Amino acid sequence: MAIDLDPELLAVLACPDTHHAPLIAGAPGDPDASALTCTECGRVFPVRDGIPVLLLDEARSGQQS
């Protein structure tokens, strides 16, 4: 299920880590995932009920092995 976020909101959301890099919709290998991915560190943040959960403890590594 693809996420449906306002493009203006997505434009201002950033990774909560110290680098504050922009986020993109989807996850590595699954652009329709209900998630946001950091463009710098690759962390994948879930989107639950249309609300991005931008907590480092909730993120998973986006690195594929």
PQR file of N, CA, C, O and H, with PARSE charges and radii, in Angstrom:
ATOM      1  N   MET A   1       0.840  -1.177   0.000 -0.4000 1.5000
ATOM      2  CA  MET A   1       0.000   0.000   0.000 -0.0000 2.0000
ATOM      3  C   MET A   1       0.886   1.240   0.000  0.5500 1.7000
ATOM      4  O   MET A   1       1.699   1.425   0.905 -0.5500 1.4000
ATOM      5  N   ALA A   2       0.734   2.065  -0.984 -0.4000 1.5000
ATOM      6  CA  ALA A   2       1.524   3.297  -1.078 -0.0000 2.0000
ATOM      7  C   ALA A   2       1.008   4.324  -0.075  0.5500 1.7000
ATOM      8  O   ALA A   2      -0.178   4.348   0.256 -0.5500 1.4000
ATOM      9  H   ALA A   2       0.073   1.915  -1.719  0.4000 1.0000
ATOM     10  N   ILE A   3       1.908   5.162   0.396 -0.4000 1.5000
ATOM     11  CA  ILE A   3       1.487   6.203   1.324 -0.0000 2.0000
ATOM     12  C   ILE A   3       0.927   7.381   0.553  0.5500 1.7000
ATOM     13  O   ILE A   3       1.294   7.628  -0.596 -0.5500 1.4000
ATOM     14  H   ILE A   3       2.871   5.142   0.127  0.4000 1.0000
ATOM     15  N   ASP A   4       0.035   8.099   1.205 -0.4000 1.5000
ATOM     16  CA  ASP A   4      -0.604   9.252   0.585 -0.0000 2.0000
ATOM     17  C   ASP A   4      -0.360  10.467   1.471  0.5500 1.7000
ATOM     18  O   ASP A   4      -1.223  10.862   2.256 -0.5500 1.4000
ATOM     19  H   ASP A   4      -0.263   7.899   2.139  0.4000 1.0000
ATOM     20  N   LEU A   5       0.831  11.057   1.335 -0.4000 1.5000
ATOM     21  CA  LEU A   5       1.179  12.244   2.114 -0.0000 2.0000
ATOM     22  C   LEU A   5       1.132  13.470   1.215  0.5500 1.7000
ATOM     23  O   LEU A   5       1.454  13.402   0.028 -0.5500 1.4000
ATOM     24  H   LEU A   5       1.532  10.736   0.698  0.4000 1.0000
ATOM     25  N   ASP A   6       0.734  14.564   1.785 -0.4000 1.5000
ATOM     26  CA  ASP A   6       0.729  15.832   1.056 -0.0000 2.0000
ATOM     27  C   ASP A   6       2.164  16.111   0.595  0.5500 1.7000
ATOM     28  O   ASP A   6       3.089  16.027   1.403 -0.5500 1.4000
ATOM     29  H   ASP A   6       0.473  14.619   2.749  0.4000 1.0000
ATOM     30  N   PRO A   7       2.369  16.438  -0.678 -0.5600 1.5000
ATOM     31  CA  PRO A   7       3.720  16.707  -1.178  0.2800 2.0000
ATOM     32  C   PRO A   7       4.434  17.827  -0.416  0.5500 1.7000
ATOM     33  O   PRO A   7       5.655  17.790  -0.269 -0.5500 1.4000
ATOM     34  N   GLU A   8       3.690  18.815   0.065 -0.4000 1.5000
ATOM     35  CA  GLU A   8       4.307  19.891   0.849 -0.0000 2.0000
ATOM     36  C   GLU A   8       4.818  19.364   2.187  0.5500 1.7000
ATOM     37  O   GLU A   8       5.872  19.787   2.662 -0.5500 1.4000
ATOM     38  H   GLU A   8       2.697  18.845  -0.055  0.4000 1.0000
ATOM     39  N   LEU A   9       4.078  18.446   2.791 -0.4000 1.5000
ATOM     40  CA  LEU A   9       4.526  17.843   4.049 -0.0000 2.0000
ATOM     41  C   LEU A   9       5.772  17.001   3.807  0.5500 1.7000
ATOM     42  O   LEU A   9       6.744  17.095   4.556 -0.5500 1.4000
ATOM     43  H   LEU A   9       3.222  18.101   2.406  0.4000 1.0000
ATOM     44  N   LEU A  10       5.745  16.187   2.772 -0.4000 1.5000
ATOM     45  CA  LEU A  10       6.900  15.348   2.459 -0.0000 2.0000
ATOM     46  C   LEU A  10       8.141  16.196   2.188  0.5500 1.7000
ATOM     47  O   LEU A  10       9.255  15.784   2.510 -0.5500 1.4000
ATOM     48  H   LEU A  10       4.955  16.111   2.163  0.4000 1.0000
ATOM     49  N   ALA A  11       7.957  17.370   1.602 -0.4000 1.5000
ATOM     50  CA  ALA A  11       9.084  18.253   1.285 -0.0000 2.0000
ATOM     51  C   ALA A  11       9.767  18.802   2.538  0.5500 1.7000
ATOM     52  O   ALA A  11      10.947  19.147   2.488 -0.5500 1.4000
ATOM     53  H   ALA A  11       7.052  17.705   1.341  0.4000 1.0000
ATOM     54  N   VAL A  12       9.050  18.890   3.658 -0.4000 1.5000
ATOM     55  CA  VAL A  12       9.657  19.453   4.875 -0.0000 2.0000
ATOM     56  C   VAL A  12      10.072  18.387   5.886  0.5500 1.7000
ATOM     57  O   VAL A  12      10.784  18.695   6.842 -0.5500 1.4000
ATOM     58  H   VAL A  12       8.091  18.610   3.699  0.4000 1.0000
ATOM     59  N   LEU A  13       9.643  17.141   5.694 -0.4000 1.5000
ATOM     60  CA  LEU A  13      10.040  16.087   6.617 -0.0000 2.0000
ATOM     61  C   LEU A  13      11.513  15.745   6.416  0.5500 1.7000
ATOM     62  O   LEU A  13      12.019  15.741   5.293 -0.5500 1.4000
ATOM     63  H   LEU A  13       9.065  16.891   4.917  0.4000 1.0000
ATOM     64  N   ALA A  14      12.186  15.462   7.522 -0.4000 1.5000
ATOM     65  CA  ALA A  14      13.607  15.128   7.476 -0.0000 2.0000
ATOM     66  C   ALA A  14      13.912  14.033   8.489  0.5500 1.7000
ATOM     67  O   ALA A  14      13.179  13.846   9.460 -0.5500 1.4000
ATOM     68  H   ALA A  14      11.776  15.465   8.434  0.4000 1.0000
ATOM     69  N   CYS A  15      14.976  13.332   8.256 -0.4000 1.5000
ATOM     70  CA  CYS A  15      15.441  12.303   9.182 -0.0000 2.0000
ATOM     71  C   CYS A  15      15.735  12.955  10.537  0.5500 1.7000
ATOM     72  O   CYS A  15      16.330  14.031  10.590 -0.5500 1.4000
ATOM     73  H   CYS A  15      15.571  13.485   7.468  0.4000 1.0000
ATOM     74  N   PRO A  16      15.323  12.313  11.624 -0.5600 1.5000
ATOM     75  CA  PRO A  16      15.576  12.904  12.943  0.2800 2.0000
ATOM     76  C   PRO A  16      17.018  12.750  13.428  0.5500 1.7000
ATOM     77  O   PRO A  16      17.365  13.269  14.489 -0.5500 1.4000
ATOM     78  N   ASP A  17      17.858  12.049  12.674 -0.4000 1.5000
ATOM     79  CA  ASP A  17      19.261  11.932  13.061 -0.0000 2.0000
ATOM     80  C   ASP A  17      19.940  13.286  12.861  0.5500 1.7000
ATOM     81  O   ASP A  17      19.339  14.198  12.293 -0.5500 1.4000
ATOM     82  H   ASP A  17      17.576  11.628  11.812  0.4000 1.0000
ATOM     83  N   THR A  18      21.154  13.426  13.309 -0.4000 1.5000
ATOM     84  CA  THR A  18      21.832  14.728  13.307 -0.0000 2.0000
ATOM     85  C   THR A  18      22.043  15.323  11.926  0.5500 1.7000
ATOM     86  O   THR A  18      22.232  16.534  11.817 -0.5500 1.4000
ATOM     87  H   THR A  18      21.643  12.686  13.771  0.4000 1.0000
ATOM     88  N   HIS A  19      22.018  14.519  10.862 -0.4000 1.5000
ATOM     89  CA  HIS A  19      22.252  15.050   9.522 -0.0000 2.0000
ATOM     90  C   HIS A  19      20.990  15.667   8.914  0.5500 1.7000
ATOM     91  O   HIS A  19      21.093  16.452   7.972 -0.5500 1.4000
ATOM     92  H   HIS A  19      21.864  13.535  10.951  0.4000 1.0000
ATOM     93  N   HIS A  20      19.806  15.335   9.429 -0.4000 1.5000
ATOM     94  CA  HIS A  20      18.525  15.903   8.979 -0.0000 2.0000
ATOM     95  C   HIS A  20      18.347  15.868   7.467  0.5500 1.7000
ATOM     96  O   HIS A  20      17.901  16.844   6.864 -0.5500 1.4000
ATOM     97  H   HIS A  20      19.722  14.697  10.194  0.4000 1.0000
ATOM     98  N   ALA A  21      18.695  14.753   6.866 -0.4000 1.5000
ATOM     99  CA  ALA A  21      18.556  14.595   5.420 -0.0000 2.0000
ATOM    100  C   ALA A  21      17.082  14.438   5.024  0.5500 1.7000
ATOM    101  O   ALA A  21      16.268  14.003   5.839 -0.5500 1.4000
ATOM    102  H   ALA A  21      19.057  13.960   7.356  0.4000 1.0000
ATOM    103  N   PRO A  22      16.741  14.783   3.802 -0.5600 1.5000
ATOM    104  CA  PRO A  22      15.362  14.629   3.325  0.2800 2.0000
ATOM    105  C   PRO A  22      14.925  13.163   3.303  0.5500 1.7000
ATOM    106  O   PRO A  22      15.757  12.257   3.255 -0.5500 1.4000
ATOM    107  N   LEU A  23      13.627  12.950   3.338 -0.4000 1.5000
ATOM    108  CA  LEU A  23      13.044  11.620   3.268 -0.0000 2.0000
ATOM    109  C   LEU A  23      12.321  11.451   1.937  0.5500 1.7000
ATOM    110  O   LEU A  23      11.811  12.413   1.362 -0.5500 1.4000
ATOM    111  H   LEU A  23      12.952  13.686   3.377  0.4000 1.0000
ATOM    112  N   ILE A  24      12.288  10.221   1.463 -0.4000 1.5000
ATOM    113  CA  ILE A  24      11.537   9.915   0.245 -0.0000 2.0000
ATOM    114  C   ILE A  24      10.524   8.822   0.574  0.5500 1.7000
ATOM    115  O   ILE A  24      10.725   8.028   1.493 -0.5500 1.4000
ATOM    116  H   ILE A  24      12.703   9.440   1.930  0.4000 1.0000
ATOM    117  N   ALA A  25       9.444   8.793  -0.182 -0.4000 1.5000
ATOM    118  CA  ALA A  25       8.397   7.800   0.038 -0.0000 2.0000
ATOM    119  C   ALA A  25       8.864   6.426  -0.406  0.5500 1.7000
ATOM    120  O   ALA A  25       9.596   6.289  -1.386 -0.5500 1.4000
ATOM    121  H   ALA A  25       9.280   9.438  -0.929  0.4000 1.0000
ATOM    122  N   GLY A  26       8.426   5.402   0.336 -0.4000 1.5000
ATOM    123  CA  GLY A  26       8.755   4.022  -0.007 -0.0000 2.0000
ATOM    124  C   GLY A  26       9.960   3.510   0.751  0.5500 1.7000
ATOM    125  O   GLY A  26      10.572   4.219   1.551 -0.5500 1.4000
ATOM    126  H   GLY A  26       7.831   5.514   1.133  0.4000 1.0000
ATOM    127  N   ALA A  27      10.280   2.266   0.477 -0.4000 1.5000
ATOM    128  CA  ALA A  27      11.427   1.607   1.100 -0.0000 2.0000
ATOM    129  C   ALA A  27      12.309   1.025   0.007  0.5500 1.7000
ATOM    130  O   ALA A  27      11.837   0.799  -1.108 -0.5500 1.4000
ATOM    131  H   ALA A  27       9.783   1.691  -0.172  0.4000 1.0000
ATOM    132  N   PRO A  28      13.585   0.777   0.303 -0.5600 1.5000
ATOM    133  CA  PRO A  28      14.463   0.177  -0.704  0.2800 2.0000
ATOM    134  C   PRO A  28      13.881  -1.145  -1.211  0.5500 1.7000
ATOM    135  O   PRO A  28      13.560  -2.034  -0.423 -0.5500 1.4000
ATOM    136  N   GLY A  29      13.751  -1.259  -2.507 -0.4000 1.5000
ATOM    137  CA  GLY A  29      13.201  -2.465  -3.097 -0.0000 2.0000
ATOM    138  C   GLY A  29      11.682  -2.523  -3.113  0.5500 1.7000
ATOM    139  O   GLY A  29      11.103  -3.428  -3.714 -0.5500 1.4000
ATOM    140  H   GLY A  29      14.012  -0.537  -3.147  0.4000 1.0000
ATOM    141  N   ASP A  30      11.022  -1.554  -2.449 -0.4000 1.5000
ATOM    142  CA  ASP A  30       9.559  -1.523  -2.415 -0.0000 2.0000
ATOM    143  C   ASP A  30       9.077  -0.082  -2.387  0.5500 1.7000
ATOM    144  O   ASP A  30       8.777   0.451  -1.319 -0.5500 1.4000
ATOM    145  H   ASP A  30      11.492  -0.819  -1.961  0.4000 1.0000
ATOM    146  N   PRO A  31       9.001   0.550  -3.545 -0.5600 1.5000
ATOM    147  CA  PRO A  31       8.600   1.957  -3.593  0.2800 2.0000
ATOM    148  C   PRO A  31       7.158   2.202  -3.155  0.5500 1.7000
ATOM    149  O   PRO A  31       6.773   3.346  -2.913 -0.5500 1.4000
ATOM    150  N   ASP A  32       6.355   1.138  -3.049 -0.4000 1.5000
ATOM    151  CA  ASP A  32       4.966   1.286  -2.607 -0.0000 2.0000
ATOM    152  C   ASP A  32       4.787   0.998  -1.118  0.5500 1.7000
ATOM    153  O   ASP A  32       3.661   0.995  -0.622 -0.5500 1.4000
ATOM    154  H   ASP A  32       6.668   0.209  -3.246  0.4000 1.0000
ATOM    155  N   ALA A  33       5.876   0.760  -0.407 -0.4000 1.5000
ATOM    156  CA  ALA A  33       5.784   0.467   1.024 -0.0000 2.0000
ATOM    157  C   ALA A  33       5.235   1.658   1.786  0.5500 1.7000
ATOM    158  O   ALA A  33       5.418   2.809   1.390 -0.5500 1.4000
ATOM    159  H   ALA A  33       6.792   0.763  -0.811  0.4000 1.0000
ATOM    160  N   SER A  34       4.565   1.365   2.872 -0.4000 1.5000
ATOM    161  CA  SER A  34       4.032   2.408   3.745 -0.0000 2.0000
ATOM    162  C   SER A  34       5.159   2.848   4.683  0.5500 1.7000
ATOM    163  O   SER A  34       5.165   2.535   5.874 -0.5500 1.4000
ATOM    164  H   SER A  34       4.416   0.429   3.193  0.4000 1.0000
ATOM    165  N   ALA A  35       6.111   3.584   4.104 -0.4000 1.5000
ATOM    166  CA  ALA A  35       7.313   3.969   4.836 -0.0000 2.0000
ATOM    167  C   ALA A  35       7.963   5.174   4.172  0.5500 1.7000
ATOM    168  O   ALA A  35       7.644   5.533   3.039 -0.5500 1.4000
ATOM    169  H   ALA A  35       6.107   3.838   3.137  0.4000 1.0000
ATOM    170  N   LEU A  36       8.876   5.782   4.905 -0.4000 1.5000
ATOM    171  CA  LEU A  36       9.707   6.877   4.396 -0.0000 2.0000
ATOM    172  C   LEU A  36      11.155   6.471   4.597  0.5500 1.7000
ATOM    173  O   LEU A  36      11.500   5.893   5.629 -0.5500 1.4000
ATOM    174  H   LEU A  36       9.135   5.489   5.825  0.4000 1.0000
ATOM    175  N   THR A  37      12.007   6.765   3.624 -0.4000 1.5000
ATOM    176  CA  THR A  37      13.411   6.373   3.688 -0.0000 2.0000
ATOM    177  C   THR A  37      14.303   7.602   3.677  0.5500 1.7000
ATOM    178  O   THR A  37      14.100   8.523   2.886 -0.5500 1.4000
ATOM    179  H   THR A  37      11.727   7.234   2.787  0.4000 1.0000
ATOM    180  N   CYS A  38      15.295   7.607   4.567 -0.4000 1.5000
ATOM    181  CA  CYS A  38      16.266   8.700   4.623 -0.0000 2.0000
ATOM    182  C   CYS A  38      17.192   8.606   3.416  0.5500 1.7000
ATOM    183  O   CYS A  38      17.702   7.533   3.094 -0.5500 1.4000
ATOM    184  H   CYS A  38      15.460   6.859   5.209  0.4000 1.0000
ATOM    185  N   THR A  39      17.402   9.733   2.757 -0.4000 1.5000
ATOM    186  CA  THR A  39      18.251   9.761   1.573 -0.0000 2.0000
ATOM    187  C   THR A  39      19.735   9.690   1.904  0.5500 1.7000
ATOM    188  O   THR A  39      20.557   9.498   1.008 -0.5500 1.4000
ATOM    189  H   THR A  39      16.988  10.605   3.018  0.4000 1.0000
ATOM    190  N   GLU A  40      20.091   9.842   3.171 -0.4000 1.5000
ATOM    191  CA  GLU A  40      21.513   9.788   3.549 -0.0000 2.0000
ATOM    192  C   GLU A  40      21.880   8.500   4.274  0.5500 1.7000
ATOM    193  O   GLU A  40      22.804   7.801   3.859 -0.5500 1.4000
ATOM    194  H   GLU A  40      19.424   9.998   3.899  0.4000 1.0000
ATOM    195  N   CYS A  41      21.174   8.179   5.345 -0.4000 1.5000
ATOM    196  CA  CYS A  41      21.562   7.015   6.150 -0.0000 2.0000
ATOM    197  C   CYS A  41      20.813   5.746   5.760  0.5500 1.7000
ATOM    198  O   CYS A  41      21.217   4.651   6.152 -0.5500 1.4000
ATOM    199  H   CYS A  41      20.424   8.747   5.683  0.4000 1.0000
ATOM    200  N   GLY A  42      19.730   5.871   4.995 -0.4000 1.5000
ATOM    201  CA  GLY A  42      18.986   4.704   4.538 -0.0000 2.0000
ATOM    202  C   GLY A  42      17.999   4.141   5.532  0.5500 1.7000
ATOM    203  O   GLY A  42      17.353   3.133   5.243 -0.5500 1.4000
ATOM    204  H   GLY A  42      19.402   6.761   4.677  0.4000 1.0000
ATOM    205  N   ARG A  43      17.857   4.760   6.703 -0.4000 1.5000
ATOM    206  CA  ARG A  43      16.866   4.269   7.663 -0.0000 2.0000
ATOM    207  C   ARG A  43      15.477   4.343   7.041  0.5500 1.7000
ATOM    208  O   ARG A  43      15.165   5.250   6.269 -0.5500 1.4000
ATOM    209  H   ARG A  43      18.381   5.578   6.938  0.4000 1.0000
ATOM    210  N   VAL A  44      14.655   3.360   7.402 -0.4000 1.5000
ATOM    211  CA  VAL A  44      13.286   3.306   6.907 -0.0000 2.0000
ATOM    212  C   VAL A  44      12.347   3.523   8.090  0.5500 1.7000
ATOM    213  O   VAL A  44      12.358   2.767   9.062 -0.5500 1.4000
ATOM    214  H   VAL A  44      14.909   2.624   8.029  0.4000 1.0000
ATOM    215  N   PHE A  45      11.535   4.572   7.985 -0.4000 1.5000
ATOM    216  CA  PHE A  45      10.594   4.935   9.043 -0.0000 2.0000
ATOM    217  C   PHE A  45       9.188   4.514   8.632  0.5500 1.7000
ATOM    218  O   PHE A  45       8.760   4.795   7.513 -0.5500 1.4000
ATOM    219  H   PHE A  45      11.525   5.186   7.196  0.4000 1.0000
ATOM    220  N   PRO A  46       8.464   3.844   9.528 -0.5600 1.5000
ATOM    221  CA  PRO A  46       7.113   3.406   9.167  0.2800 2.0000
ATOM    222  C   PRO A  46       6.138   4.581   9.100  0.5500 1.7000
ATOM    223  O   PRO A  46       6.328   5.613   9.745 -0.5500 1.4000
ATOM    224  N   VAL A  47       5.097   4.390   8.302 -0.4000 1.5000
ATOM    225  CA  VAL A  47       3.971   5.319   8.264 -0.0000 2.0000
ATOM    226  C   VAL A  47       2.766   4.504   8.704  0.5500 1.7000
ATOM    227  O   VAL A  47       2.352   3.571   8.016 -0.5500 1.4000
ATOM    228  H   VAL A  47       4.944   3.552   7.778  0.4000 1.0000
ATOM    229  N   ARG A  48       2.204   4.864   9.860 -0.4000 1.5000
ATOM    230  CA  ARG A  48       1.076   4.118  10.425 -0.0000 2.0000
ATOM    231  C   ARG A  48      -0.174   4.984  10.417  0.5500 1.7000
ATOM    232  O   ARG A  48      -0.175   6.094  10.949 -0.5500 1.4000
ATOM    233  H   ARG A  48       2.540   5.622  10.419  0.4000 1.0000
ATOM    234  N   ASP A  49      -1.208   4.482   9.827 -0.4000 1.5000
ATOM    235  CA  ASP A  49      -2.480   5.213   9.726 -0.0000 2.0000
ATOM    236  C   ASP A  49      -2.276   6.598   9.135  0.5500 1.7000
ATOM    237  O   ASP A  49      -2.925   7.559   9.547 -0.5500 1.4000
ATOM    238  H   ASP A  49      -1.207   3.580   9.395  0.4000 1.0000
ATOM    239  N   GLY A  50      -1.362   6.695   8.156 -0.4000 1.5000
ATOM    240  CA  GLY A  50      -1.105   7.959   7.482 -0.0000 2.0000
ATOM    241  C   GLY A  50      -0.212   8.917   8.247  0.5500 1.7000
ATOM    242  O   GLY A  50      -0.026  10.058   7.825 -0.5500 1.4000
ATOM    243  H   GLY A  50      -0.836   5.914   7.821  0.4000 1.0000
ATOM    244  N   ILE A  51       0.349   8.468   9.375 -0.4000 1.5000
ATOM    245  CA  ILE A  51       1.193   9.328  10.214 -0.0000 2.0000
ATOM    246  C   ILE A  51       2.626   8.791  10.211  0.5500 1.7000
ATOM    247  O   ILE A  51       2.860   7.660  10.636 -0.5500 1.4000
ATOM    248  H   ILE A  51       0.198   7.541   9.718  0.4000 1.0000
ATOM    249  N   PRO A  52       3.586   9.592   9.737 -0.5600 1.5000
ATOM    250  CA  PRO A  52       4.990   9.154   9.769  0.2800 2.0000
ATOM    251  C   PRO A  52       5.488   9.031  11.214  0.5500 1.7000
ATOM    252  O   PRO A  52       5.305   9.940  12.024 -0.5500 1.4000
ATOM    253  N   VAL A  53       6.114   7.905  11.518 -0.4000 1.5000
ATOM    254  CA  VAL A  53       6.684   7.669  12.850 -0.0000 2.0000
ATOM    255  C   VAL A  53       8.183   7.917  12.734  0.5500 1.7000
ATOM    256  O   VAL A  53       8.949   7.020  12.383 -0.5500 1.4000
ATOM    257  H   VAL A  53       6.263   7.167  10.860  0.4000 1.0000
ATOM    258  N   LEU A  54       8.588   9.143  13.033 -0.4000 1.5000
ATOM    259  CA  LEU A  54       9.987   9.545  12.846 -0.0000 2.0000
ATOM    260  C   LEU A  54      10.776   9.428  14.151  0.5500 1.7000
ATOM    261  O   LEU A  54      11.370  10.395  14.628 -0.5500 1.4000
ATOM    262  H   LEU A  54       7.966   9.872  13.319  0.4000 1.0000
ATOM    263  N   LEU A  55      10.766   8.237  14.706 -0.4000 1.5000
ATOM    264  CA  LEU A  55      11.534   7.933  15.907 -0.0000 2.0000
ATOM    265  C   LEU A  55      12.671   7.006  15.523  0.5500 1.7000
ATOM    266  O   LEU A  55      12.448   5.987  14.869 -0.5500 1.4000
ATOM    267  H   LEU A  55      10.283   7.451  14.318  0.4000 1.0000
ATOM    268  N   LEU A  56      13.886   7.346  15.923 -0.4000 1.5000
ATOM    269  CA  LEU A  56      15.037   6.510  15.575 -0.0000 2.0000
ATOM    270  C   LEU A  56      14.879   5.081  16.083  0.5500 1.7000
ATOM    271  O   LEU A  56      15.323   4.138  15.428 -0.5500 1.4000
ATOM    272  H   LEU A  56      14.067   8.173  16.454  0.4000 1.0000
ATOM    273  N   ASP A  57      14.244   4.912  17.255 -0.4000 1.5000
ATOM    274  CA  ASP A  57      14.046   3.572  17.808 -0.0000 2.0000
ATOM    275  C   ASP A  57      13.054   2.742  16.997  0.5500 1.7000
ATOM    276  O   ASP A  57      13.072   1.514  17.073 -0.5500 1.4000
ATOM    277  H   ASP A  57      13.883   5.678  17.787  0.4000 1.0000
ATOM    278  N   GLU A  58      12.195   3.394  16.226 -0.4000 1.5000
ATOM    279  CA  GLU A  58      11.196   2.692  15.418 -0.0000 2.0000
ATOM    280  C   GLU A  58      11.704   2.402  14.004  0.5500 1.7000
ATOM    281  O   GLU A  58      11.110   1.598  13.286 -0.5500 1.4000
ATOM    282  H   GLU A  58      12.181   4.392  16.164  0.4000 1.0000
ATOM    283  N   ALA A  59      12.784   3.043  13.607 -0.4000 1.5000
ATOM    284  CA  ALA A  59      13.309   2.878  12.252 -0.0000 2.0000
ATOM    285  C   ALA A  59      14.033   1.547  12.114  0.5500 1.7000
ATOM    286  O   ALA A  59      14.526   0.969  13.082 -0.5500 1.4000
ATOM    287  H   ALA A  59      13.267   3.697  14.190  0.4000 1.0000
ATOM    288  N   ARG A  60      14.074   1.088  10.876 -0.4000 1.5000
ATOM    289  CA  ARG A  60      14.868  -0.112  10.597 -0.0000 2.0000
ATOM    290  C   ARG A  60      15.899   0.251   9.536  0.5500 1.7000
ATOM    291  O   ARG A  60      15.738   1.222   8.796 -0.5500 1.4000
ATOM    292  H   ARG A  60      13.674   1.557  10.089  0.4000 1.0000
ATOM    293  N   SER A  61      16.927  -0.522   9.478 -0.4000 1.5000
ATOM    294  CA  SER A  61      17.976  -0.286   8.502 -0.0000 2.0000
ATOM    295  C   SER A  61      17.441  -0.562   7.118  0.5500 1.7000
ATOM    296  O   SER A  61      16.770  -1.569   6.892 -0.5500 1.4000
ATOM    297  H   SER A  61      17.058  -1.311  10.079  0.4000 1.0000
ATOM    298  N   GLY A  62      17.736   0.333   6.189 -0.4000 1.5000
ATOM    299  CA  GLY A  62      17.301   0.129   4.825 -0.0000 2.0000
ATOM    300  C   GLY A  62      18.346  -0.565   3.980  0.5500 1.7000
ATOM    301  O   GLY A  62      18.133  -0.785   2.788 -0.5500 1.4000
ATOM    302  H   GLY A  62      18.281   1.151   6.372  0.4000 1.0000
ATOM    303  N   GLN A  63      19.467  -0.911   4.576 -0.4000 1.5000
ATOM    304  CA  GLN A  63      20.551  -1.562   3.846 -0.0000 2.0000
ATOM    305  C   GLN A  63      20.147  -2.990   3.533  0.5500 1.7000
ATOM    306  O   GLN A  63      19.803  -3.763   4.426 -0.5500 1.4000
ATOM    307  H   GLN A  63      19.640  -0.733   5.544  0.4000 1.0000
ATOM    308  N   GLN A  64      20.194  -3.329   2.262 -0.4000 1.5000
ATOM    309  CA  GLN A  64      19.888  -4.689   1.840 -0.0000 2.0000
ATOM    310  C   GLN A  64      21.184  -5.475   1.736  0.5500 1.7000
ATOM    311  O   GLN A  64      22.189  -4.978   1.227 -0.5500 1.4000
ATOM    312  H   GLN A  64      20.474  -2.701   1.536  0.4000 1.0000
ATOM    313  N   SER A  65      21.148  -6.714   2.227 -0.4000 1.5000
ATOM    314  CA  SER A  65      22.364  -7.524   2.153 -0.0000 2.0000
ATOM    315  C   SER A  65      22.271  -8.584   1.099  0.5500 1.7000
ATOM    316  O   SER A  65      23.214  -9.352   0.910 -0.5500 1.4000
ATOM    317  H   SER A  65      20.332  -7.118   2.641  0.4000 1.0000
TER
END
